[in-house]
Amino acid sequence: MTDTSQAADKAKIHEGKEADHHPYFRPRDAATLILVDRSGAIPKVLVGKRHDKVVFMPGKFVFPGGRVDKDDYRVPCAAPITAELEANLAKGSPKTPASRAKSLAIAAIREACEETGLCLGRKAEVKTKLEGAWKPFADAGLLPDPSSLFLIARAITPPGRVKRFDTRFFTADASAITHRVDGVIHADAELVELVWVELGSKPLADLHPMTRNVLNELDARLATGPLRHDAPVPFFHFYGGKMQKDILS
């Protein structure tokens, strides 16, 4: 539901226009993970540079992320998502059930490992056979651990696009990284370079406008101290042809 107290902030949000050259497509669930290093005076976030030959956003810096896969619902975890995170993911209409909330958090972890080689996991008490995208966890004796994730924002791709996503943006501290897969980043990969960059630095100025909106939210939250689950979670979406910012409740 719209929080009218946020109206003053809307002028600061990128107000793109809807594209109307494609029929309506229902948004698909997706998740993005922003890893943060707060060991220095200025927080740094991890971004990857996309290959120059890819179709979408060639040569741009991005955060790891992608759509939810069916296996994200089924993969065993080392720990459940926190009750506070599950409650934040359930906000909005219609409510997000617990199984879907878990799949969103798990998708963020999987995408980060696939695209950057950095895995958020915990040692498995019992050896578990994991295949496909989850094999690096099994090889390291790990299970994914979503307990360190915080929800920063939710955003839906505007109507009129061929691909539309209902994306939840998560963040986690760099200390949650427990395993690195070698060889993921190389000249022919989707991401050809990984860089830890300070908030407010030049590489971040060239991010997708929606991602910049989310990063501004993260910057504001980090300025107040340790991340908390009780902070407001913004919801960016298009209505009447313009970008809207609501607060999930």
TORGU-484529 format. One line per 10 residues: number of its first residue (from 1); for each residue x, y, z of N, C-alpha, C. Coordinates in steps of 0.05 Angstrom, whole numbers, padded with zeros to 5 digits. Layout:
NUM> X/Y/Z/X/Y/Z/X/Y/Z  ...
//
This chain:
1> 00017/-00024/00000/00000/00000/00000/00018/00025/00000  00008/00046/-00013/00024/00070/-00015/00027/00085/00011  00051/00093/00018/00056/00109/00042/00058/00138/00033  00038/00154/00039/00037/00181/00029/00060/00198/00040  00072/00189/00062/00094/00204/00074/00119/00203/00056  00118/00184/00036/00141/00182/00018/00139/00199/-00006  00118/00215/-00008/00113/00231/-00033/00136/00249/-00039  00148/00261/-00018/00170/00280/-00023/00194/00266/-00035  00197/00240/-00030/00220/00225/-00040/00217/00219/-00070  00192/00219/-00080/00188/00210/-00107/00202/00227/-00128
11> 00206/00252/-00121/00220/00269/-00141/00248/00261/-00145  00259/00246/-00125/00287/00238/-00127/00290/00211/-00142  00268/00198/-00148/00269/00172/-00161/00269/00175/-00191  00284/00158/-00204/00284/00159/-00233/00256/00153/-00243  00245/00172/-00260/00218/00169/-00269/00218/00162/-00299  00223/00137/-00305/00222/00127/-00332/00194/00124/-00341  00190/00121/-00367/00163/00117/-00378/00159/00088/-00386  00134/00080/-00385/00128/00053/-00393/00132/00050/-00423  00143/00027/-00431/00143/00019/-00459/00118/00004/-00465  00106/00009/-00488/00080/-00003/-00494/00080/-00019/-00521
21> 00104/-00026/-00530/00106/-00039/-00555/00104/-00070/-00554  00100/-00081/-00530/00097/-00109/-00527/00072/-00115/-00510  00059/-00138/-00514/00036/-00144/-00498/00044/-00149/-00469  00024/-00152/-00452/00029/-00155/-00423/00042/-00183/-00418  00063/-00183/-00403/00075/-00207/-00393/00076/-00206/-00363  00068/-00229/-00350/00068/-00230/-00321/00097/-00231/-00311  00104/-00214/-00291/00131/-00214/-00281/00138/-00241/-00268  00163/-00250/-00272/00173/-00275/-00260/00190/-00268/-00235  00188/-00285/-00215/00204/-00280/-00191/00234/-00280/-00197  00248/-00262/-00185/00277/-00260/-00188/00289/-00249/-00163
31> 00315/-00252/-00160/00329/-00243/-00136/00357/-00233/-00143  00366/-00213/-00129/00392/-00201/-00132/00406/-00199/-00105  00432/-00204/-00105/00447/-00203/-00079/00469/-00182/-00081  00468/-00162/-00063/00488/-00142/-00061/00506/-00148/-00036  00530/-00156/-00041/00549/-00162/-00020/00563/-00137/-00011  00566/-00132/00015/00576/-00108/00026/00601/-00114/00043  00622/-00098/00039/00646/-00100/00056/00647/-00074/00073  00643/-00076/00099/00643/-00053/00116/00669/-00051/00134  00690/-00064/00124/00715/-00064/00140/00729/-00037/00139  00724/-00021/00119/00737/00005/00116/00719/00028/00125
41> 00729/00052/00122/00713/00076/00130/00689/00080/00113  00691/00073/00087/00668/00075/00068/00660/00047/00059  00635/00039/00062/00627/00013/00053/00632/00008/00024  00639/-00016/00017/00643/-00024/-00011/00623/-00046/-00018  00615/-00045/-00043/00597/-00066/-00054/00610/-00081/-00077  00603/-00106/-00080/00615/-00122/-00101/00599/-00120/-00127  00612/-00112/-00149/00599/-00110/-00175/00615/-00126/-00195  00602/-00137/-00215/00615/-00151/-00236/00611/-00137/-00262  00632/-00137/-00279/00630/-00125/-00306/00621/-00145/-00326  00599/-00139/-00340/00588/-00158/-00360/00605/-00158/-00385
51> 00605/-00180/-00398/00620/-00184/-00423/00610/-00164/-00444  00628/-00153/-00461/00620/-00134/-00481/00602/-00146/-00503  00602/-00172/-00505/00587/-00185/-00527/00559/-00194/-00519  00552/-00192/-00493/00525/-00201/-00485/00504/-00181/-00495  00480/-00191/-00499/00459/-00174/-00510/00449/-00153/-00490  00446/-00161/-00465/00434/-00143/-00445/00456/-00129/-00429  00457/-00103/-00430/00475/-00086/-00414/00505/-00095/-00418  00514/-00096/-00443/00542/-00103/-00448/00562/-00083/-00436  00582/-00094/-00423/00603/-00077/-00411/00595/-00062/-00386  00571/-00066/-00377/00562/-00051/-00353/00569/-00066/-00327
61> 00571/-00051/-00305/00574/-00063/-00279/00546/-00071/-00268  00544/-00095/-00257/00518/-00104/-00247/00523/-00120/-00221  00501/-00125/-00207/00502/-00142/-00184/00492/-00170/-00193  00502/-00191/-00180/00493/-00218/-00188/00463/-00222/-00182  00449/-00235/-00200/00421/-00240/-00196/00408/-00253/-00220  00384/-00263/-00216/00370/-00276/-00238/00343/-00287/-00227  00329/-00301/-00245/00303/-00311/-00238/00305/-00335/-00219  00283/-00340/-00205/00281/-00363/-00187/00277/-00388/-00204  00292/-00410/-00197/00289/-00436/-00210/00273/-00454/-00192  00262/-00475/-00205/00245/-00494/-00189/00262/-00508/-00168
71> 00288/-00512/-00172/00304/-00526/-00152/00309/-00508/-00128  00305/-00482/-00130/00308/-00464/-00107/00288/-00470/-00086  00265/-00482/-00093/00245/-00489/-00074/00253/-00514/-00058  00269/-00531/-00071/00274/-00558/-00060/00301/-00562/-00046  00320/-00545/-00053/00347/-00550/-00042/00347/-00548/-00012  00361/-00567/00002/00363/-00565/00031/00381/-00542/00040  00375/-00530/00063/00391/-00508/00072/00404/-00514/00099  00426/-00500/00104/00440/-00504/00130/00425/-00491/00152  00409/-00471/00146/00393/-00456/00166/00370/-00444/00152  00348/-00440/00165/00325/-00427/00153/00329/-00397/00150
81> 00313/-00384/00133/00314/-00355/00133/00302/-00346/00160  00311/-00323/00169/00301/-00313/00194/00272/-00307/00193  00259/-00307/00216/00230/-00301/00217/00225/-00272/00208  00244/-00254/00214/00241/-00226/00206/00243/-00223/00176  00261/-00238/00163/00264/-00236/00134/00239/-00248/00121  00230/-00271/00131/00206/-00283/00120/00182/-00264/00122  00180/-00250/00144/00158/-00231/00147/00160/-00208/00127  00185/-00198/00122/00188/-00177/00103/00181/-00186/00075  00189/-00210/00068/00183/-00221/00042/00154/-00226/00038  00140/-00230/00060/00111/-00236/00058/00094/-00210/00054
91> 00107/-00187/00058/00092/-00162/00056/00084/-00157/00027  00064/-00140/00024/00053/-00134/-00002/00028/-00151/-00007  00016/-00147/-00031/-00008/-00161/-00038/-00006/-00173/-00065  -00012/-00199/-00068/-00019/-00218/-00047/00005/-00226/-00030  00000/-00237/-00006/00021/-00244/00012/00038/-00267/-00001  00064/-00266/00005/00082/-00286/-00005/00084/-00309/00015  00077/-00333/00007/00078/-00356/00026/00107/-00363/00033  00110/-00378/00055/00137/-00384/00065/00155/-00398/00045  00143/-00417/00029/00160/-00432/00010/00170/-00413/-00012  00154/-00394/-00020/00163/-00376/-00041/00184/-00356/-00029
101> 00180/-00348/-00004/00199/-00330/00008/00227/-00343/00010  00227/-00369/00018/00252/-00383/00019/00265/-00385/-00009  00249/-00391/-00029/00261/-00394/-00056/00273/-00369/-00066  00263/-00346/-00058/00274/-00320/-00066/00301/-00316/-00054  00303/-00321/-00028/00329/-00318/-00014/00350/-00338/-00025  00341/-00363/-00030/00359/-00383/-00040/00369/-00376/-00068  00351/-00366/-00085/00358/-00358/-00112/00380/-00337/-00112  00378/-00318/-00093/00399/-00297/-00091/00426/-00309/-00085  00427/-00329/-00067/00452/-00343/-00061/00462/-00359/-00084  00445/-00373/-00098/00453/-00389/-00121/00464/-00372/-00143
111> 00450/-00350/-00150/00459/-00333/-00171/00486/-00320/-00165  00491/-00313/-00140/00516/-00301/-00132/00539/-00322/-00136  00534/-00347/-00128/00554/-00367/-00131/00559/-00373/-00161  00538/-00375/-00177/00541/-00381/-00205/00556/-00359/-00220  00550/-00334/-00214/00561/-00312/-00229/00588/-00301/-00218  00593/-00304/-00192/00617/-00293/-00181/00636/-00314/-00169  00625/-00338/-00164/00641/-00358/-00150/00642/-00356/-00120  00627/-00336/-00109/00627/-00332/-00081/00602/-00344/-00069  00605/-00362/-00049/00583/-00378/-00039/00578/-00371/-00009  00553/-00368/-00003/00544/-00364/00025/00533/-00390/00035
121> 00548/-00404/00050/00540/-00430/00060/00550/-00437/00087  00543/-00460/00096/00552/-00470/00122/00557/-00500/00120  00576/-00510/00135/00583/-00538/00134/00558/-00555/00139  00554/-00575/00122/00531/-00593/00125/00538/-00614/00146  00519/-00619/00163/00523/-00640/00184/00523/-00668/00172  00507/-00671/00150/00506/-00696/00136/00512/-00691/00107  00529/-00707/00094/00536/-00703/00067/00511/-00705/00049  00507/-00685/00033/00483/-00683/00016/00492/-00682/-00013  00478/-00697/-00030/00484/-00696/-00059/00469/-00674/-00072  00483/-00654/-00082/00471/-00632/-00096/00482/-00631/-00125
131> 00464/-00626/-00144/00473/-00626/-00172/00469/-00599/-00184  00478/-00596/-00209/00474/-00572/-00225/00487/-00548/-00212  00472/-00527/-00210/00483/-00502/-00199/00492/-00504/-00170  00481/-00524/-00156/00488/-00528/-00128/00512/-00546/-00123  00523/-00558/-00144/00545/-00576/-00140/00570/-00563/-00126  00576/-00538/-00132/00599/-00526/-00117/00595/-00526/-00087  00570/-00524/-00077/00565/-00526/-00049/00571/-00554/-00039  00561/-00574/-00053/00566/-00602/-00045/00596/-00609/-00046  00610/-00599/-00066/00639/-00605/-00068/00654/-00593/-00044  00644/-00571/-00033/00657/-00559/-00010/00646/-00568/00016
141> 00627/-00587/00015/00614/-00597/00040/00596/-00576/00053  00584/-00559/00036/00567/-00537/00046/00538/-00541/00038  00521/-00528/00053/00493/-00523/00045/00488/-00493/00045  00471/-00483/00027/00466/-00454/00027/00455/-00445/00053  00464/-00420/00061/00456/-00409/00087/00444/-00381/00083  00418/-00379/00083/00405/-00353/00078/00401/-00336/00104  00411/-00345/00126/00406/-00332/00152/00419/-00304/00154  00438/-00298/00137/00452/-00272/00139/00440/-00251/00120  00419/-00258/00105/00408/-00240/00085/00388/-00220/00097  00388/-00196/00086/00369/-00175/00092/00356/-00166/00066
151> 00330/-00160/00068/00315/-00150/00045/00318/-00119/00043  00327/-00109/00020/00331/-00080/00017/00308/-00067/00002  00299/-00081/-00019/00278/-00069/-00036/00265/-00091/-00053  00243/-00083/-00065/00229/-00100/-00085/00223/-00082/-00109  00226/-00093/-00133/00221/-00077/-00157/00209/-00094/-00179  00190/-00083/-00194/00178/-00098/-00216/00184/-00083/-00242  00193/-00098/-00262/00199/-00087/-00289/00173/-00075/-00300  00174/-00052/-00313/00150/-00039/-00323/00136/-00056/-00345  00110/-00052/-00348/00096/-00065/-00370/00108/-00057/-00397  00102/-00074/-00417/00112/-00067/-00444/00139/-00080/-00451
161> 00151/-00094/-00432/00176/-00107/-00437/00173/-00136/-00443  00191/-00147/-00460/00189/-00176/-00466/00195/-00193/-00442  00215/-00185/-00426/00221/-00199/-00401/00215/-00181/-00378  00198/-00191/-00359/00191/-00175/-00336/00197/-00192/-00311  00208/-00179/-00291/00215/-00192/-00266/00205/-00178/-00242  00197/-00194/-00222/00189/-00184/-00196/00213/-00190/-00178  00231/-00171/-00175/00257/-00176/-00163/00258/-00167/-00134  00269/-00185/-00117/00275/-00177/-00089/00305/-00173/-00087  00313/-00150/-00077/00341/-00143/-00074/00349/-00149/-00045  00368/-00167/-00042/00379/-00174/-00016/00407/-00163/-00013
171> 00415/-00161/00012/00443/-00155/00018/00453/-00173/00040  00479/-00177/00040/00492/-00193/00061/00521/-00182/00065  00531/-00185/00089/00559/-00176/00094/00578/-00195/00081  00601/-00184/00073/00622/-00200/00060/00631/-00223/00078  00629/-00219/00104/00638/-00240/00123/00621/-00266/00120  00598/-00264/00107/00581/-00287/00103/00591/-00306/00081  00611/-00296/00065/00622/-00312/00043/00640/-00334/00056  00634/-00359/00051/00649/-00381/00063/00665/-00398/00043  00660/-00393/00018/00674/-00410/-00002/00676/-00395/-00028  00699/-00399/-00042/00703/-00386/-00068/00708/-00408/-00089
181> 00693/-00407/-00111/00697/-00426/-00133/00716/-00412/-00153  00738/-00425/-00159/00758/-00414/-00177/00748/-00417/-00206  00757/-00398/-00223/00752/-00401/-00252/00725/-00391/-00262  00709/-00380/-00244/00682/-00370/-00253/00685/-00344/-00269  00703/-00327/-00260/00707/-00301/-00274/00730/-00304/-00294  00724/-00300/-00320/00746/-00302/-00340/00736/-00286/-00365  00754/-00284/-00385/00749/-00267/-00408/00725/-00275/-00424  00716/-00300/-00423/00693/-00309/-00439/00668/-00314/-00422  00669/-00307/-00397/00646/-00312/-00379/00626/-00289/-00381  00603/-00293/-00369/00583/-00271/-00369/00594/-00247/-00354
191> 00607/-00251/-00332/00621/-00230/-00317/00651/-00234/-00321  00664/-00213/-00331/00693/-00216/-00338/00711/-00204/-00316  00699/-00191/-00297/00715/-00178/-00276/00697/-00173/-00251  00709/-00177/-00228/00695/-00170/-00203/00711/-00148/-00189  00696/-00128/-00178/00709/-00105/-00166/00693/-00098/-00141  00707/-00093/-00119/00695/-00081/-00095/00698/-00051/-00097  00676/-00037/-00099/00677/-00008/-00103/00662/00007/-00080  00673/00030/-00073/00661/00046/-00052/00635/00057/-00061  00616/00058/-00042/00590/00071/-00048/00595/00100/-00057  00582/00108/-00078/00586/00135/-00088/00608/00138/-00109
201> 00622/00116/-00115/00644/00118/-00134/00634/00117/-00163  00652/00123/-00182/00645/00126/-00210/00632/00101/-00222  00643/00077/-00218/00630/00054/-00231/00601/00050/-00224  00593/00059/-00200/00565/00056/-00192/00547/00077/-00206  00558/00098/-00216/00542/00119/-00229/00530/00109/-00255  00541/00088/-00267/00533/00078/-00293/00514/00054/-00290  00505/00048/-00266/00486/00026/-00261/00459/00032/-00274  00443/00011/-00278/00416/00014/-00287/00401/00032/-00267  00384/00051/-00277/00371/00069/-00259/00356/00056/-00235  00343/00033/-00240/00329/00020/-00218/00349/00010/-00198
211> 00372/-00001/-00207/00392/-00011/-00189/00403/00012/-00172  00406/00036/-00184/00416/00059/-00169/00396/00066/-00148  00370/00064/-00154/00350/00070/-00133/00354/00052/-00109  00357/00026/-00115/00361/00006/-00093/00386/00012/-00078  00408/00018/-00093/00433/00024/-00079/00431/00048/-00062  00416/00068/-00070/00412/00092/-00053/00398/00084/-00027  00379/00065/-00029/00365/00055/-00004/00385/00041/00014  00402/00025/00002/00422/00011/00018/00442/00030/00031  00450/00050/00016/00469/00070/00027/00456/00084/00051  00431/00092/00048/00417/00106/00070/00415/00088/00095
221> 00410/00062/00091/00408/00044/00114/00435/00039/00127  00456/00036/00111/00482/00032/00122/00491/00056/00138  00482/00080/00131/00490/00104/00145/00479/00105/00173  00458/00090/00178/00446/00090/00205/00458/00070/00224  00477/00053/00214/00489/00033/00231/00485/00005/00220  00486/-00015/00237/00482/-00043/00228/00455/-00046/00214  00454/-00064/00195/00429/-00070/00181/00408/-00082/00200  00383/-00075/00196/00362/-00085/00213/00339/-00094/00196  00324/-00114/00206/00301/-00124/00191/00277/-00106/00194  00277/-00088/00214/00254/-00072/00218/00254/-00045/00203
231> 00274/-00042/00185/00274/-00017/00169/00253/-00019/00147  00242/00004/00138/00222/00003/00116/00234/-00009/00091  00218/-00024/00077/00226/-00037/00052/00211/-00024/00029  00225/-00010/00011/00211/00004/-00011/00204/-00016/-00033  00183/-00009/-00047/00173/-00025/-00070/00171/-00006/-00094  00188/-00010/-00114/00188/00006/-00138/00172/-00008/-00160  00153/00007/-00171/00137/-00004/-00192/00126/00018/-00209  00115/00011/-00232/00103/00031/-00250/00073/00032/-00247  00062/00056/-00246/00033/00060/-00245/00027/00086/-00260  00008/00084/-00279/00001/00107/-00294/00024/00118/-00311
241> 00042/00100/-00319/00064/00108/-00336/00088/00119/-00322  00087/00121/-00295/00110/00133/-00280/00119/00114/-00258  00144/00118/-00250/00155/00102/-00228/00142/00111/-00202  00134/00092/-00186/00123/00097/-00160/00141/00083/-00139  00143/00095/-00116/00157/00083/-00093/00137/00081/-00070  00130/00056/-00063/00113/00051/-00040/00130/00038/-00018  00118/00035/00005/00131/00021/00027/00115/-00004/00032  00128/-00027/00031/00115/-00053/00035/00104/-00054/00063  00080/-00064/00065/00067/-00067/00092/00048/-00091/00092
//
